[in-house]
């Protein structure tokens, strides 16, 4: 069975944005998908981000999401790396 892949845009901030030189990236995933599955796909397509992905929080429609949160494709998704400040 051929599962259709749909591009999902992930907004990048802080170190993730610096590492890629982009404010967002597109990752193709079957929908619906979980945040966990999106993170795995993101790590496989952007291996330089993999260590940062495991430390980052993900937000779906402006709210922090658990790894079990389901994405249907219309949501705004953001990867928010840990930041330090003073």
HTML snippet that shows the backbone in 3Dmol.js (N, CA, C, O; Angstrom):
<script src="https://3Dmol.org/build/3Dmol-min.js"></script>
<div id="view" style="width:600px;height:400px;position:relative"></div>
<script>
const pdb = `
ATOM      1  N   UNK A   1       0.842  -1.180   0.000  1.00  0.00           N
ATOM      2  CA  UNK A   1       0.000   0.000   0.000  1.00  0.00           C
ATOM      3  C   UNK A   1       0.884   1.238   0.000  1.00  0.00           C
ATOM      4  O   UNK A   1       1.789   1.351   0.826  1.00  0.00           O
ATOM      5  N   UNK A   2       0.636   2.155  -0.904  1.00  0.00           N
ATOM      6  CA  UNK A   2       1.404   3.381  -1.035  1.00  0.00           C
ATOM      7  C   UNK A   2       0.762   4.470  -0.192  1.00  0.00           C
ATOM      8  O   UNK A   2      -0.372   4.873  -0.453  1.00  0.00           O
ATOM      9  N   UNK A   3       1.486   4.952   0.823  1.00  0.00           N
ATOM     10  CA  UNK A   3       0.953   5.989   1.695  1.00  0.00           C
ATOM     11  C   UNK A   3       1.414   7.337   1.176  1.00  0.00           C
ATOM     12  O   UNK A   3       2.606   7.558   0.959  1.00  0.00           O
ATOM     13  N   UNK A   4       0.469   8.230   0.979  1.00  0.00           N
ATOM     14  CA  UNK A   4       0.762   9.557   0.468  1.00  0.00           C
ATOM     15  C   UNK A   4       1.501  10.386   1.517  1.00  0.00           C
ATOM     16  O   UNK A   4       1.141  10.383   2.694  1.00  0.00           O
ATOM     17  N   UNK A   5       2.523  11.084   1.080  1.00  0.00           N
ATOM     18  CA  UNK A   5       3.300  11.966   1.942  1.00  0.00           C
ATOM     19  C   UNK A   5       2.882  13.413   1.677  1.00  0.00           C
ATOM     20  O   UNK A   5       2.727  13.825   0.527  1.00  0.00           O
ATOM     21  N   UNK A   6       2.704  14.166   2.740  1.00  0.00           N
ATOM     22  CA  UNK A   6       2.295  15.555   2.628  1.00  0.00           C
ATOM     23  C   UNK A   6       3.347  16.432   3.291  1.00  0.00           C
ATOM     24  O   UNK A   6       3.780  16.131   4.404  1.00  0.00           O
ATOM     25  N   UNK A   7       3.772  17.519   2.629  1.00  0.00           N
ATOM     26  CA  UNK A   7       4.749  18.390   3.266  1.00  0.00           C
ATOM     27  C   UNK A   7       4.136  19.175   4.430  1.00  0.00           C
ATOM     28  O   UNK A   7       3.046  19.737   4.320  1.00  0.00           O
ATOM     29  N   UNK A   8       4.866  19.194   5.539  1.00  0.00           N
ATOM     30  CA  UNK A   8       4.471  19.941   6.725  1.00  0.00           C
ATOM     31  C   UNK A   8       5.598  20.933   7.006  1.00  0.00           C
ATOM     32  O   UNK A   8       6.771  20.558   7.009  1.00  0.00           O
ATOM     33  N   UNK A   9       5.247  22.181   7.239  1.00  0.00           N
ATOM     34  CA  UNK A   9       6.245  23.206   7.519  1.00  0.00           C
ATOM     35  C   UNK A   9       6.506  23.283   9.013  1.00  0.00           C
ATOM     36  O   UNK A   9       5.575  23.339   9.817  1.00  0.00           O
ATOM     37  N   UNK A  10       7.782  23.284   9.375  1.00  0.00           N
ATOM     38  CA  UNK A  10       8.196  23.414  10.770  1.00  0.00           C
ATOM     39  C   UNK A  10       8.964  24.726  10.900  1.00  0.00           C
ATOM     40  O   UNK A  10       9.994  24.914  10.252  1.00  0.00           O
ATOM     41  N   UNK A  11       8.462  25.627  11.735  1.00  0.00           N
ATOM     42  CA  UNK A  11       9.146  26.890  11.985  1.00  0.00           C
ATOM     43  C   UNK A  11      10.341  26.643  12.893  1.00  0.00           C
ATOM     44  O   UNK A  11      10.263  25.855  13.836  1.00  0.00           O
ATOM     45  N   UNK A  12      11.445  27.318  12.605  1.00  0.00           N
ATOM     46  CA  UNK A  12      12.679  27.132  13.372  1.00  0.00           C
ATOM     47  C   UNK A  12      13.050  28.421  14.093  1.00  0.00           C
ATOM     48  O   UNK A  12      12.865  29.518  13.565  1.00  0.00           O
ATOM     49  N   UNK A  13      13.570  28.276  15.294  1.00  0.00           N
ATOM     50  CA  UNK A  13      13.972  29.428  16.081  1.00  0.00           C
ATOM     51  C   UNK A  13      15.356  29.202  16.663  1.00  0.00           C
ATOM     52  O   UNK A  13      15.842  28.072  16.716  1.00  0.00           O
ATOM     53  N   UNK A  14      15.990  30.286  17.100  1.00  0.00           N
ATOM     54  CA  UNK A  14      17.251  30.263  17.827  1.00  0.00           C
ATOM     55  C   UNK A  14      18.307  29.426  17.104  1.00  0.00           C
ATOM     56  O   UNK A  14      18.549  29.631  15.914  1.00  0.00           O
ATOM     57  N   UNK A  15      18.933  28.490  17.809  1.00  0.00           N
ATOM     58  CA  UNK A  15      20.040  27.709  17.263  1.00  0.00           C
ATOM     59  C   UNK A  15      19.627  26.884  16.037  1.00  0.00           C
ATOM     60  O   UNK A  15      20.426  26.709  15.117  1.00  0.00           O
ATOM     61  N   UNK A  16      18.392  26.379  16.016  1.00  0.00           N
ATOM     62  CA  UNK A  16      17.919  25.607  14.855  1.00  0.00           C
ATOM     63  C   UNK A  16      17.902  26.481  13.605  1.00  0.00           C
ATOM     64  O   UNK A  16      18.280  26.035  12.522  1.00  0.00           O
ATOM     65  N   UNK A  17      17.466  27.713  13.762  1.00  0.00           N
ATOM     66  CA  UNK A  17      17.444  28.662  12.646  1.00  0.00           C
ATOM     67  C   UNK A  17      18.873  28.993  12.209  1.00  0.00           C
ATOM     68  O   UNK A  17      19.161  29.075  11.015  1.00  0.00           O
ATOM     69  N   UNK A  18      19.760  29.182  13.184  1.00  0.00           N
ATOM     70  CA  UNK A  18      21.162  29.480  12.866  1.00  0.00           C
ATOM     71  C   UNK A  18      21.831  28.314  12.151  1.00  0.00           C
ATOM     72  O   UNK A  18      22.564  28.523  11.185  1.00  0.00           O
ATOM     73  N   UNK A  19      21.589  27.092  12.610  1.00  0.00           N
ATOM     74  CA  UNK A  19      22.244  25.919  12.021  1.00  0.00           C
ATOM     75  C   UNK A  19      21.812  25.672  10.578  1.00  0.00           C
ATOM     76  O   UNK A  19      22.623  25.265   9.746  1.00  0.00           O
ATOM     77  N   UNK A  20      20.535  25.918  10.281  1.00  0.00           N
ATOM     78  CA  UNK A  20      20.040  25.659   8.921  1.00  0.00           C
ATOM     79  C   UNK A  20      20.122  26.879   8.019  1.00  0.00           C
ATOM     80  O   UNK A  20      20.132  26.746   6.795  1.00  0.00           O
ATOM     81  N   UNK A  21      20.180  28.071   8.614  1.00  0.00           N
ATOM     82  CA  UNK A  21      20.134  29.295   7.821  1.00  0.00           C
ATOM     83  C   UNK A  21      18.744  29.562   7.268  1.00  0.00           C
ATOM     84  O   UNK A  21      18.573  30.361   6.348  1.00  0.00           O
ATOM     85  N   UNK A  22      17.746  28.882   7.842  1.00  0.00           N
ATOM     86  CA  UNK A  22      16.362  29.029   7.367  1.00  0.00           C
ATOM     87  C   UNK A  22      15.431  29.264   8.555  1.00  0.00           C
ATOM     88  O   UNK A  22      15.700  28.808   9.666  1.00  0.00           O
ATOM     89  N   UNK A  23      14.345  29.974   8.308  1.00  0.00           N
ATOM     90  CA  UNK A  23      13.363  30.198   9.366  1.00  0.00           C
ATOM     91  C   UNK A  23      12.320  29.089   9.417  1.00  0.00           C
ATOM     92  O   UNK A  23      11.539  29.002  10.365  1.00  0.00           O
ATOM     93  N   UNK A  24      12.313  28.242   8.389  1.00  0.00           N
ATOM     94  CA  UNK A  24      11.411  27.091   8.385  1.00  0.00           C
ATOM     95  C   UNK A  24      11.944  26.032   7.419  1.00  0.00           C
ATOM     96  O   UNK A  24      12.725  26.321   6.513  1.00  0.00           O
ATOM     97  N   UNK A  25      11.494  24.802   7.645  1.00  0.00           N
ATOM     98  CA  UNK A  25      11.825  23.698   6.741  1.00  0.00           C
ATOM     99  C   UNK A  25      10.549  22.904   6.491  1.00  0.00           C
ATOM    100  O   UNK A  25       9.629  22.904   7.309  1.00  0.00           O
ATOM    101  N   UNK A  26      10.509  22.232   5.352  1.00  0.00           N
ATOM    102  CA  UNK A  26       9.371  21.376   5.021  1.00  0.00           C
ATOM    103  C   UNK A  26       9.798  19.921   5.141  1.00  0.00           C
ATOM    104  O   UNK A  26      10.871  19.534   4.679  1.00  0.00           O
ATOM    105  N   UNK A  27       8.946  19.123   5.766  1.00  0.00           N
ATOM    106  CA  UNK A  27       9.192  17.694   5.944  1.00  0.00           C
ATOM    107  C   UNK A  27       7.963  16.957   5.444  1.00  0.00           C
ATOM    108  O   UNK A  27       6.844  17.284   5.838  1.00  0.00           O
ATOM    109  N   UNK A  28       8.153  15.968   4.582  1.00  0.00           N
ATOM    110  CA  UNK A  28       7.022  15.197   4.058  1.00  0.00           C
ATOM    111  C   UNK A  28       6.733  14.008   4.964  1.00  0.00           C
ATOM    112  O   UNK A  28       7.608  13.184   5.234  1.00  0.00           O
ATOM    113  N   UNK A  29       5.493  13.936   5.427  1.00  0.00           N
ATOM    114  CA  UNK A  29       5.059  12.866   6.330  1.00  0.00           C
ATOM    115  C   UNK A  29       3.670  12.390   5.907  1.00  0.00           C
ATOM    116  O   UNK A  29       2.927  13.140   5.274  1.00  0.00           O
ATOM    117  N   UNK A  30       3.314  11.151   6.252  1.00  0.00           N
ATOM    118  CA  UNK A  30       1.938  10.708   6.034  1.00  0.00           C
ATOM    119  C   UNK A  30       1.041  11.370   7.091  1.00  0.00           C
ATOM    120  O   UNK A  30       1.414  11.448   8.262  1.00  0.00           O
ATOM    121  N   UNK A  31      -0.102  11.829   6.688  1.00  0.00           N
ATOM    122  CA  UNK A  31      -1.029  12.467   7.640  1.00  0.00           C
ATOM    123  C   UNK A  31      -2.219  11.568   7.884  1.00  0.00           C
ATOM    124  O   UNK A  31      -2.659  10.868   6.971  1.00  0.00           O
ATOM    125  N   UNK A  32      -2.751  11.569   9.098  1.00  0.00           N
ATOM    126  CA  UNK A  32      -2.226  12.254  10.277  1.00  0.00           C
ATOM    127  C   UNK A  32      -0.950  11.586  10.770  1.00  0.00           C
ATOM    128  O   UNK A  32      -0.679  10.421  10.475  1.00  0.00           O
ATOM    129  N   UNK A  33      -0.172  12.359  11.531  1.00  0.00           N
ATOM    130  CA  UNK A  33       1.069  11.863  12.117  1.00  0.00           C
ATOM    131  C   UNK A  33       1.220  12.431  13.512  1.00  0.00           C
ATOM    132  O   UNK A  33       0.535  13.391  13.866  1.00  0.00           O
ATOM    133  N   UNK A  34       2.091  11.867  14.296  1.00  0.00           N
ATOM    134  CA  UNK A  34       2.324  12.379  15.647  1.00  0.00           C
ATOM    135  C   UNK A  34       3.538  13.296  15.655  1.00  0.00           C
ATOM    136  O   UNK A  34       4.349  13.277  14.729  1.00  0.00           O
ATOM    137  N   UNK A  35       3.654  14.086  16.689  1.00  0.00           N
ATOM    138  CA  UNK A  35       4.838  14.916  16.857  1.00  0.00           C
ATOM    139  C   UNK A  35       6.079  14.028  16.909  1.00  0.00           C
ATOM    140  O   UNK A  35       7.112  14.389  16.344  1.00  0.00           O
ATOM    141  N   UNK A  36       6.001  12.887  17.566  1.00  0.00           N
ATOM    142  CA  UNK A  36       7.128  11.957  17.634  1.00  0.00           C
ATOM    143  C   UNK A  36       7.576  11.542  16.235  1.00  0.00           C
ATOM    144  O   UNK A  36       8.769  11.571  15.934  1.00  0.00           O
ATOM    145  N   UNK A  37       6.633  11.157  15.379  1.00  0.00           N
ATOM    146  CA  UNK A  37       6.964  10.735  14.018  1.00  0.00           C
ATOM    147  C   UNK A  37       7.531  11.900  13.202  1.00  0.00           C
ATOM    148  O   UNK A  37       8.449  11.714  12.403  1.00  0.00           O
ATOM    149  N   UNK A  38       6.989  13.083  13.404  1.00  0.00           N
ATOM    150  CA  UNK A  38       7.509  14.263  12.712  1.00  0.00           C
ATOM    151  C   UNK A  38       8.949  14.532  13.135  1.00  0.00           C
ATOM    152  O   UNK A  38       9.792  14.839  12.292  1.00  0.00           O
ATOM    153  N   UNK A  39       9.240  14.420  14.433  1.00  0.00           N
ATOM    154  CA  UNK A  39      10.596  14.630  14.926  1.00  0.00           C
ATOM    155  C   UNK A  39      11.565  13.615  14.318  1.00  0.00           C
ATOM    156  O   UNK A  39      12.684  13.971  13.950  1.00  0.00           O
ATOM    157  N   UNK A  40      11.144  12.363  14.213  1.00  0.00           N
ATOM    158  CA  UNK A  40      11.990  11.321  13.618  1.00  0.00           C
ATOM    159  C   UNK A  40      12.294  11.633  12.154  1.00  0.00           C
ATOM    160  O   UNK A  40      13.430  11.492  11.700  1.00  0.00           O
ATOM    161  N   UNK A  41      11.274  12.054  11.432  1.00  0.00           N
ATOM    162  CA  UNK A  41      11.450  12.385  10.010  1.00  0.00           C
ATOM    163  C   UNK A  41      12.333  13.625   9.859  1.00  0.00           C
ATOM    164  O   UNK A  41      13.193  13.676   8.980  1.00  0.00           O
ATOM    165  N   UNK A  42      12.120  14.607  10.705  1.00  0.00           N
ATOM    166  CA  UNK A  42      12.925  15.824  10.682  1.00  0.00           C
ATOM    167  C   UNK A  42      14.400  15.491  10.932  1.00  0.00           C
ATOM    168  O   UNK A  42      15.281  16.018  10.253  1.00  0.00           O
ATOM    169  N   UNK A  43      14.664  14.620  11.903  1.00  0.00           N
ATOM    170  CA  UNK A  43      16.042  14.212  12.220  1.00  0.00           C
ATOM    171  C   UNK A  43      16.677  13.448  11.061  1.00  0.00           C
ATOM    172  O   UNK A  43      17.870  13.599  10.799  1.00  0.00           O
ATOM    173  N   UNK A  44      15.886  12.630  10.367  1.00  0.00           N
ATOM    174  CA  UNK A  44      16.454  11.859   9.253  1.00  0.00           C
ATOM    175  C   UNK A  44      16.737  12.758   8.042  1.00  0.00           C
ATOM    176  O   UNK A  44      17.691  12.509   7.305  1.00  0.00           O
ATOM    177  N   UNK A  45      15.933  13.785   7.829  1.00  0.00           N
ATOM    178  CA  UNK A  45      16.136  14.676   6.685  1.00  0.00           C
ATOM    179  C   UNK A  45      17.134  15.794   6.980  1.00  0.00           C
ATOM    180  O   UNK A  45      17.747  16.338   6.062  1.00  0.00           O
ATOM    181  N   UNK A  46      17.296  16.136   8.248  1.00  0.00           N
ATOM    182  CA  UNK A  46      18.231  17.182   8.662  1.00  0.00           C
ATOM    183  C   UNK A  46      19.112  16.634   9.789  1.00  0.00           C
ATOM    184  O   UNK A  46      18.949  17.026  10.944  1.00  0.00           O
ATOM    185  N   UNK A  47      20.042  15.733   9.462  1.00  0.00           N
ATOM    186  CA  UNK A  47      20.839  15.057  10.496  1.00  0.00           C
ATOM    187  C   UNK A  47      21.641  16.011  11.386  1.00  0.00           C
ATOM    188  O   UNK A  47      21.911  15.686  12.543  1.00  0.00           O
ATOM    189  N   UNK A  48      22.021  17.166  10.873  1.00  0.00           N
ATOM    190  CA  UNK A  48      22.750  18.124  11.707  1.00  0.00           C
ATOM    191  C   UNK A  48      21.880  18.657  12.841  1.00  0.00           C
ATOM    192  O   UNK A  48      22.397  19.113  13.862  1.00  0.00           O
ATOM    193  N   UNK A  49      20.566  18.601  12.664  1.00  0.00           N
ATOM    194  CA  UNK A  49      19.641  19.074  13.703  1.00  0.00           C
ATOM    195  C   UNK A  49      19.285  17.980  14.710  1.00  0.00           C
ATOM    196  O   UNK A  49      18.711  18.276  15.757  1.00  0.00           O
ATOM    197  N   UNK A  50      19.614  16.729  14.413  1.00  0.00           N
ATOM    198  CA  UNK A  50      19.170  15.606  15.242  1.00  0.00           C
ATOM    199  C   UNK A  50      19.472  15.781  16.733  1.00  0.00           C
ATOM    200  O   UNK A  50      18.576  15.571  17.552  1.00  0.00           O
ATOM    201  N   UNK A  51      20.699  16.159  17.121  1.00  0.00           N
ATOM    202  CA  UNK A  51      20.952  16.317  18.560  1.00  0.00           C
ATOM    203  C   UNK A  51      20.088  17.427  19.175  1.00  0.00           C
ATOM    204  O   UNK A  51      19.657  17.317  20.323  1.00  0.00           O
ATOM    205  N   UNK A  52      19.841  18.478  18.419  1.00  0.00           N
ATOM    206  CA  UNK A  52      19.045  19.598  18.911  1.00  0.00           C
ATOM    207  C   UNK A  52      17.561  19.243  18.996  1.00  0.00           C
ATOM    208  O   UNK A  52      16.854  19.717  19.885  1.00  0.00           O
ATOM    209  N   UNK A  53      17.096  18.411  18.072  1.00  0.00           N
ATOM    210  CA  UNK A  53      15.682  18.003  18.071  1.00  0.00           C
ATOM    211  C   UNK A  53      15.325  17.309  19.378  1.00  0.00           C
ATOM    212  O   UNK A  53      14.260  17.547  19.947  1.00  0.00           O
ATOM    213  N   UNK A  54      16.218  16.455  19.849  1.00  0.00           N
ATOM    214  CA  UNK A  54      15.918  15.715  21.080  1.00  0.00           C
ATOM    215  C   UNK A  54      15.853  16.619  22.307  1.00  0.00           C
ATOM    216  O   UNK A  54      15.243  16.253  23.312  1.00  0.00           O
ATOM    217  N   UNK A  55      16.473  17.791  22.237  1.00  0.00           N
ATOM    218  CA  UNK A  55      16.465  18.737  23.360  1.00  0.00           C
ATOM    219  C   UNK A  55      15.373  19.799  23.247  1.00  0.00           C
ATOM    220  O   UNK A  55      15.109  20.532  24.200  1.00  0.00           O
ATOM    221  N   UNK A  56      14.744  19.874  22.083  1.00  0.00           N
ATOM    222  CA  UNK A  56      13.796  20.952  21.795  1.00  0.00           C
ATOM    223  C   UNK A  56      12.367  20.615  22.193  1.00  0.00           C
ATOM    224  O   UNK A  56      11.986  19.448  22.283  1.00  0.00           O
ATOM    225  N   UNK A  57      11.593  21.655  22.427  1.00  0.00           N
ATOM    226  CA  UNK A  57      10.150  21.516  22.606  1.00  0.00           C
ATOM    227  C   UNK A  57       9.505  21.786  21.254  1.00  0.00           C
ATOM    228  O   UNK A  57      10.041  22.535  20.438  1.00  0.00           O
ATOM    229  N   UNK A  58       8.360  21.175  21.027  1.00  0.00           N
ATOM    230  CA  UNK A  58       7.607  21.426  19.812  1.00  0.00           C
ATOM    231  C   UNK A  58       6.259  22.025  20.191  1.00  0.00           C
ATOM    232  O   UNK A  58       5.623  21.609  21.159  1.00  0.00           O
ATOM    233  N   UNK A  59       5.847  22.998  19.417  1.00  0.00           N
ATOM    234  CA  UNK A  59       4.555  23.636  19.653  1.00  0.00           C
ATOM    235  C   UNK A  59       3.670  23.395  18.431  1.00  0.00           C
ATOM    236  O   UNK A  59       4.126  23.450  17.289  1.00  0.00           O
ATOM    237  N   UNK A  60       2.406  23.129  18.700  1.00  0.00           N
ATOM    238  CA  UNK A  60       1.411  22.953  17.651  1.00  0.00           C
ATOM    239  C   UNK A  60       0.323  23.982  17.913  1.00  0.00           C
ATOM    240  O   UNK A  60      -0.314  23.980  18.967  1.00  0.00           O
ATOM    241  N   UNK A  61       0.120  24.862  16.938  1.00  0.00           N
ATOM    242  CA  UNK A  61      -0.841  25.961  17.077  1.00  0.00           C
ATOM    243  C   UNK A  61      -0.621  26.745  18.371  1.00  0.00           C
ATOM    244  O   UNK A  61      -1.555  26.977  19.138  1.00  0.00           O
ATOM    245  N   UNK A  62       0.612  27.142  18.597  1.00  0.00           N
ATOM    246  CA  UNK A  62       1.011  28.039  19.694  1.00  0.00           C
ATOM    247  C   UNK A  62       0.933  27.421  21.079  1.00  0.00           C
ATOM    248  O   UNK A  62       0.972  28.151  22.070  1.00  0.00           O
ATOM    249  N   UNK A  63       0.825  26.113  21.185  1.00  0.00           N
ATOM    250  CA  UNK A  63       0.797  25.447  22.490  1.00  0.00           C
ATOM    251  C   UNK A  63       1.825  24.321  22.482  1.00  0.00           C
ATOM    252  O   UNK A  63       1.919  23.567  21.513  1.00  0.00           O
ATOM    253  N   UNK A  64       2.596  24.208  23.569  1.00  0.00           N
ATOM    254  CA  UNK A  64       3.541  23.110  23.649  1.00  0.00           C
ATOM    255  C   UNK A  64       2.799  21.792  23.497  1.00  0.00           C
ATOM    256  O   UNK A  64       1.721  21.598  24.058  1.00  0.00           O
ATOM    257  N   UNK A  65       3.403  20.883  22.720  1.00  0.00           N
ATOM    258  CA  UNK A  65       2.745  19.616  22.391  1.00  0.00           C
ATOM    259  C   UNK A  65       3.536  18.437  22.944  1.00  0.00           C
ATOM    260  O   UNK A  65       4.763  18.478  23.033  1.00  0.00           O
ATOM    261  N   UNK A  66       2.815  17.392  23.311  1.00  0.00           N
ATOM    262  CA  UNK A  66       3.457  16.147  23.707  1.00  0.00           C
ATOM    263  C   UNK A  66       3.845  15.381  22.444  1.00  0.00           C
ATOM    264  O   UNK A  66       3.416  15.729  21.343  1.00  0.00           O
ATOM    265  N   UNK A  67       4.644  14.354  22.606  1.00  0.00           N
ATOM    266  CA  UNK A  67       5.051  13.557  21.447  1.00  0.00           C
ATOM    267  C   UNK A  67       3.885  12.792  20.840  1.00  0.00           C
ATOM    268  O   UNK A  67       3.953  12.383  19.681  1.00  0.00           O
ATOM    269  N   UNK A  68       2.818  12.594  21.601  1.00  0.00           N
ATOM    270  CA  UNK A  68       1.647  11.871  21.098  1.00  0.00           C
ATOM    271  C   UNK A  68       0.636  12.780  20.412  1.00  0.00           C
ATOM    272  O   UNK A  68      -0.362  12.296  19.877  1.00  0.00           O
ATOM    273  N   UNK A  69       0.875  14.086  20.418  1.00  0.00           N
ATOM    274  CA  UNK A  69      -0.034  15.034  19.773  1.00  0.00           C
ATOM    275  C   UNK A  69      -0.133  14.699  18.289  1.00  0.00           C
ATOM    276  O   UNK A  69       0.883  14.484  17.628  1.00  0.00           O
ATOM    277  N   UNK A  70      -1.353  14.654  17.768  1.00  0.00           N
ATOM    278  CA  UNK A  70      -1.579  14.308  16.365  1.00  0.00           C
ATOM    279  C   UNK A  70      -1.631  15.559  15.498  1.00  0.00           C
ATOM    280  O   UNK A  70      -2.294  16.543  15.825  1.00  0.00           O
ATOM    281  N   UNK A  71      -0.913  15.491  14.384  1.00  0.00           N
ATOM    282  CA  UNK A  71      -0.850  16.587  13.414  1.00  0.00           C
ATOM    283  C   UNK A  71      -1.651  16.165  12.184  1.00  0.00           C
ATOM    284  O   UNK A  71      -1.476  15.067  11.655  1.00  0.00           O
ATOM    285  N   UNK A  72      -2.532  17.058  11.743  1.00  0.00           N
ATOM    286  CA  UNK A  72      -3.377  16.767  10.584  1.00  0.00           C
ATOM    287  C   UNK A  72      -2.929  17.516   9.328  1.00  0.00           C
ATOM    288  O   UNK A  72      -3.422  17.241   8.234  1.00  0.00           O
ATOM    289  N   UNK A  73      -1.990  18.466   9.481  1.00  0.00           N
ATOM    290  CA  UNK A  73      -1.436  19.141   8.312  1.00  0.00           C
ATOM    291  C   UNK A  73      -1.770  20.603   8.184  1.00  0.00           C
ATOM    292  O   UNK A  73      -1.113  21.311   7.420  1.00  0.00           O
ATOM    293  N   UNK A  74      -2.758  21.083   8.895  1.00  0.00           N
ATOM    294  CA  UNK A  74      -3.153  22.492   8.791  1.00  0.00           C
ATOM    295  C   UNK A  74      -2.588  23.332   9.940  1.00  0.00           C
ATOM    296  O   UNK A  74      -2.709  24.557   9.938  1.00  0.00           O
ATOM    297  N   UNK A  75      -1.968  22.664  10.922  1.00  0.00           N
ATOM    298  CA  UNK A  75      -1.503  23.347  12.112  1.00  0.00           C
ATOM    299  C   UNK A  75      -0.201  24.116  11.854  1.00  0.00           C
ATOM    300  O   UNK A  75       0.537  23.825  10.913  1.00  0.00           O
ATOM    301  N   UNK A  76       0.057  25.101  12.712  1.00  0.00           N
ATOM    302  CA  UNK A  76       1.361  25.761  12.725  1.00  0.00           C
ATOM    303  C   UNK A  76       2.243  24.979  13.696  1.00  0.00           C
ATOM    304  O   UNK A  76       1.876  24.783  14.854  1.00  0.00           O
ATOM    305  N   UNK A  77       3.403  24.535  13.224  1.00  0.00           N
ATOM    306  CA  UNK A  77       4.294  23.716  14.032  1.00  0.00           C
ATOM    307  C   UNK A  77       5.616  24.462  14.194  1.00  0.00           C
ATOM    308  O   UNK A  77       6.175  24.977  13.226  1.00  0.00           O
ATOM    309  N   UNK A  78       6.106  24.510  15.430  1.00  0.00           N
ATOM    310  CA  UNK A  78       7.363  25.203  15.697  1.00  0.00           C
ATOM    311  C   UNK A  78       8.283  24.317  16.519  1.00  0.00           C
ATOM    312  O   UNK A  78       7.853  23.619  17.437  1.00  0.00           O
ATOM    313  N   UNK A  79       9.561  24.365  16.164  1.00  0.00           N
ATOM    314  CA  UNK A  79      10.611  23.697  16.936  1.00  0.00           C
ATOM    315  C   UNK A  79      11.291  24.768  17.765  1.00  0.00           C
ATOM    316  O   UNK A  79      11.841  25.726  17.223  1.00  0.00           O
ATOM    317  N   UNK A  80      11.254  24.606  19.091  1.00  0.00           N
ATOM    318  CA  UNK A  80      11.791  25.636  19.972  1.00  0.00           C
ATOM    319  C   UNK A  80      12.936  25.043  20.798  1.00  0.00           C
ATOM    320  O   UNK A  80      12.708  24.353  21.791  1.00  0.00           O
ATOM    321  N   UNK A  81      14.167  25.324  20.371  1.00  0.00           N
ATOM    322  CA  UNK A  81      15.327  24.814  21.091  1.00  0.00           C
ATOM    323  C   UNK A  81      15.463  25.479  22.460  1.00  0.00           C
ATOM    324  O   UNK A  81      14.895  26.545  22.699  1.00  0.00           O
ATOM    325  N   UNK A  82      16.208  24.853  23.342  1.00  0.00           N
ATOM    326  CA  UNK A  82      16.458  25.503  24.632  1.00  0.00           C
ATOM    327  C   UNK A  82      17.274  26.771  24.394  1.00  0.00           C
ATOM    328  O   UNK A  82      18.145  26.807  23.525  1.00  0.00           O
ATOM    329  N   UNK A  83      16.986  27.793  25.166  1.00  0.00           N
ATOM    330  CA  UNK A  83      17.712  29.059  25.046  1.00  0.00           C
ATOM    331  C   UNK A  83      18.200  29.467  26.428  1.00  0.00           C
ATOM    332  O   UNK A  83      17.647  29.055  27.448  1.00  0.00           O
ATOM    333  N   UNK A  84      19.218  30.262  26.441  1.00  0.00           N
ATOM    334  CA  UNK A  84      19.689  30.787  27.711  1.00  0.00           C
ATOM    335  C   UNK A  84      19.669  32.303  27.614  1.00  0.00           C
ATOM    336  O   UNK A  84      19.773  32.877  26.531  1.00  0.00           O
ATOM    337  N   UNK A  85      19.541  32.905  28.716  1.00  0.00           N
ATOM    338  CA  UNK A  85      19.515  34.361  28.728  1.00  0.00           C
ATOM    339  C   UNK A  85      19.867  34.854  30.109  1.00  0.00           C
ATOM    340  O   UNK A  85      20.048  34.074  31.044  1.00  0.00           O
ATOM    341  N   UNK A  86      19.959  36.138  30.216  1.00  0.00           N
ATOM    342  CA  UNK A  86      20.338  36.660  31.507  1.00  0.00           C
ATOM    343  C   UNK A  86      19.611  37.893  31.869  1.00  0.00           C
ATOM    344  O   UNK A  86      19.834  38.448  32.945  1.00  0.00           O
TER     345      UNK A  86
END
`;
const viewer = $3Dmol.createViewer("view");
viewer.addModel(pdb, "pdb");
viewer.setStyle({}, {cartoon: {color: "spectrum"}});
viewer.zoomTo();
viewer.render();
</script>
